[in-house]
Amino acid sequence: MADLKPILRRYGNRGYRAVQLEAGILGGKMYLAAYAQKLGATGLTFYDDEVTDFFSPHAAGKSSIFLMAIGKSRRQGDSPMANEKV
């Protein structure tokens, strides 16, 4: 998450691209760390006010830039719902 107002005020559109670049680099490091621990990882870029609300009050006034989910991968057919009868 980033507080874009001061960044955009100082650097303009170039600041937004710098924030995206930094988020991508950090995300790449998180991918490497997750895979080194035999975990799965996926990253998403999006705009979602619900994420800001979830992390508030710390996130109040900030924008979602990059979201990562890290955890144990589930293989096809390993779903807890896979053995239930419909």
Secondary structure, 3 states (H helix, E strand, C coil): CECHHHHHHHHCHHHHHHHHHHHHHHHHHHHHHHHHCCCEEEEECCCCHHHHHHHCCCCCCCECCCEEEEECCCCCCCCCCCCCCC
